[in-house]
Amino acid sequence: MYPRKFDYTAPQTIADAVAVLAADEGAKVMAGGMSLLPLMKMRLLSPATIVDIGRIDGLDRIEDRGDHIAIGALVRHAETAASDLVRVHAPALAQAASLTGDVQVRNKGTTCGSLAHADIAADQTAAVIALGATMVANGPGGTREIAAADFFVDTLTSALAPDEILTEVRIPKGGSGSAYDKLGRRGGRSDYAVAGAAAWVDKPNGTITAARVAVTGIGTKPMLVDAVGAALVGTDGSPEAIAAAAEHATEGVTLLEDLYGSEEYKAHLAKVYAARALTAALGD
Ligand SMILES: Cc1cc2nc3c(=O)[nH]c(=O)nc-3n(C[C@H](O)[C@H](O)[C@H](O)COP(=O)(O)OP(=O)(O)OC[C@H]3O[C@@H](n4cnc5c(N)ncnc54)[C@H](O)[C@@H]3O)c2cc1C
């Protein structure tokens, strides 16, 4: 199906792009177009104006900023997955990006686009939450930072205002390891998550001093499950400690039954994948 008629603009600066968004309520940002265009073709979304950010300089980089790495708004999933910086400092995100969709999607879709889209079953959303990332939004009032744990508000709804652009995501360095794993919808791993979990741990001297686990695919939004991390702190991260902590994987989550599984099945998978992600993060 063809989308409804729309205007198209490709500004060359963030300020110009924000100005269009601020002036036109019906305007929508386009990055890779991998989620936006299908929605438009199905006529589930009909923006009056597409603001293509693809020609804005400087958004296509992954940068080492000392205490964090920054991933710009035009960095593709494939680049995030292959980046040595991401693989070393944020393996959970590299793994989530490598498990996002198929080759075409990974070559076109952007990490920030996936985060801004806020699909309940997306992969990189859980990874950035577990990694304690910060989202950088640019709007008419300037720049603001949003913690990843607060960024995902509801199904397909992020904390971005309609006239804001997610210009980069910042991932703090540090910790002993991180990992992401999921069950994909068609039974494999390269598809939206029926259930997935990302884990980050810090275990400096044989004892876990901090841990974060985020889940995706099982509820109304990807989210941090504080109880899992809290149960691990002070332990040695043994298989028994991981299994006990993973039992908390659905605490605070509003479970959502869908075509791919009942609430009970999703709850079970969340515990399995939380344990797998933690095991991999501790072995990292
Ligand atoms: C066949 C297929 C399979 C897929 N499988 C998976 C999968 O297994 N796992 C997974 O996680 N995802 C999957 N996806 C989604 C894919 O990862 C998309 O690329 C991603 O969700 C959106 O990135 P994009 O750059 O294409 O964004 P776009 O499609 O351009 O935009 C998506 C939405 O985000 C907004 N947006 C984009 N960038 C910004 C920005 N910088 N600032 C503000 N708003 C912005 C747009 O306005 C739009 O509302 C799949 C998609 C397809 C088509």
The ligand as a Tripos MOL2 file, in Angstrom:
@<TRIPOS>MOLECULE
LIG
   53    58     1     0     0
SMALL
NO_CHARGES

@<TRIPOS>ATOM
      1 C1         11.6520   -6.5350    8.8700 C.3       1 LIG1
      2 C2         12.0250   -5.8030   10.1270 C.ar      1 LIG1
      3 C3         12.5290   -6.5310   11.2000 C.ar      1 LIG1
      4 C4         12.8830   -5.8660   12.3740 C.ar      1 LIG1
      5 N1         13.3640   -6.6180   13.4100 N.ar      1 LIG1
      6 C5         13.7300   -5.9980   14.5550 C.ar      1 LIG1
      7 C6         14.2810   -6.7520   15.6570 C.ar      1 LIG1
      8 O1         14.4950   -7.9640   15.6080 O.2       1 LIG1
      9 N2         14.5920   -6.0680   16.7720 N.ar      1 LIG1
     10 C7         14.4260   -4.7060   16.8920 C.ar      1 LIG1
     11 O2         14.7390   -4.1530   17.9280 O.2       1 LIG1
     12 N3         13.9340   -3.9770   15.8640 N.ar      1 LIG1
     13 C8         13.5880   -4.5790   14.7010 C.ar      1 LIG1
     14 N4         13.0970   -3.8280   13.6540 N.ar      1 LIG1
     15 C9         12.9840   -2.3500   13.7930 C.3       1 LIG1
     16 C10        14.2950   -1.7170   13.3120 C.3       1 LIG1
     17 O3         15.2760   -1.9330   14.2900 O.3       1 LIG1
     18 C11        14.2040   -0.1810   13.0270 C.3       1 LIG1
     19 O4         15.3250    0.1490   12.3090 O.3       1 LIG1
     20 C12        14.1990    0.7270   14.2110 C.3       1 LIG1
     21 O5         13.1420    0.3960   15.0700 O.3       1 LIG1
     22 C13        13.9890    2.1830   13.7800 C.3       1 LIG1
     23 O6         15.1820    2.7530   13.3550 O.3       1 LIG1
     24 P1         15.1940    3.7080   12.0840 P.3       1 LIG1
     25 O7         16.4940    4.4440   12.0970 O.co2     1 LIG1
     26 O8         14.8710    2.9630   10.8710 O.co2     1 LIG1
     27 O9         14.0500    4.7540   12.4760 O.3       1 LIG1
     28 P2         12.8330    5.3320   11.6030 P.3       1 LIG1
     29 O10        12.0380    4.2320   11.0330 O.co2     1 LIG1
     30 O11        13.3370    6.3750   10.6810 O.co2     1 LIG1
     31 O12        12.0010    6.0400   12.7650 O.3       1 LIG1
     32 C14        11.2840    5.2760   13.7100 C.3       1 LIG1
     33 C15        10.5740    6.2240   14.6780 C.3       1 LIG1
     34 O13        11.5290    6.8840   15.5000 O.3       1 LIG1
     35 C16        11.5210    8.3050   15.2650 C.3       1 LIG1
     36 N5         12.9430    8.6860   15.2030 N.ar      1 LIG1
     37 C17        13.9420    8.0680   14.5160 C.ar      1 LIG1
     38 N6         15.1210    8.6190   14.7940 N.ar      1 LIG1
     39 C18        14.8610    9.6360   15.6560 C.ar      1 LIG1
     40 C19        15.6820   10.5780   16.3200 C.ar      1 LIG1
     41 N7         17.0140   10.5940   16.1610 N.pl3     1 LIG1
     42 N8         15.0910   11.4840   17.1400 N.ar      1 LIG1
     43 C20        13.7440   11.4830   17.3190 C.ar      1 LIG1
     44 N9         12.9140   10.5900   16.7270 N.ar      1 LIG1
     45 C21        13.4770    9.6770   15.9100 C.ar      1 LIG1
     46 C22        10.7800    8.5120   13.9610 C.3       1 LIG1
     47 O14        10.1210    9.7600   13.9210 O.3       1 LIG1
     48 C23         9.7950    7.3530   13.9850 C.3       1 LIG1
     49 O15         8.6950    7.6730   14.7980 O.3       1 LIG1
     50 C24        12.7390   -4.4580   12.4730 C.ar      1 LIG1
     51 C25        12.2430   -3.7280   11.4020 C.ar      1 LIG1
     52 C26        11.8870   -4.3730   10.2350 C.ar      1 LIG1
     53 C27        11.3710   -3.5770    9.0670 C.3       1 LIG1
@<TRIPOS>BOND
     1     1     2 1
     2     2     3 ar
     3     2    52 ar
     4     3     4 ar
     5     4     5 ar
     6     4    50 ar
     7     5     6 ar
     8     6     7 ar
     9     6    13 1
    10     7     8 2
    11     7     9 ar
    12     9    10 ar
    13    10    11 2
    14    10    12 ar
    15    12    13 ar
    16    13    14 ar
    17    14    15 1
    18    14    50 ar
    19    15    16 1
    20    16    17 1
    21    16    18 1
    22    18    19 1
    23    18    20 1
    24    20    21 1
    25    20    22 1
    26    22    23 1
    27    23    24 1
    28    24    25 2
    29    24    26 1
    30    24    27 1
    31    27    28 1
    32    28    29 2
    33    28    30 1
    34    28    31 1
    35    31    32 1
    36    32    33 1
    37    33    34 1
    38    33    48 1
    39    34    35 1
    40    35    36 1
    41    35    46 1
    42    36    37 ar
    43    36    45 ar
    44    37    38 ar
    45    38    39 ar
    46    39    40 ar
    47    39    45 ar
    48    40    41 1
    49    40    42 ar
    50    42    43 ar
    51    43    44 ar
    52    44    45 ar
    53    46    47 1
    54    46    48 1
    55    48    49 1
    56    50    51 ar
    57    51    52 ar
    58    52    53 1
@<TRIPOS>SUBSTRUCTURE
     1 LIG1         1 GROUP 0 **** ****
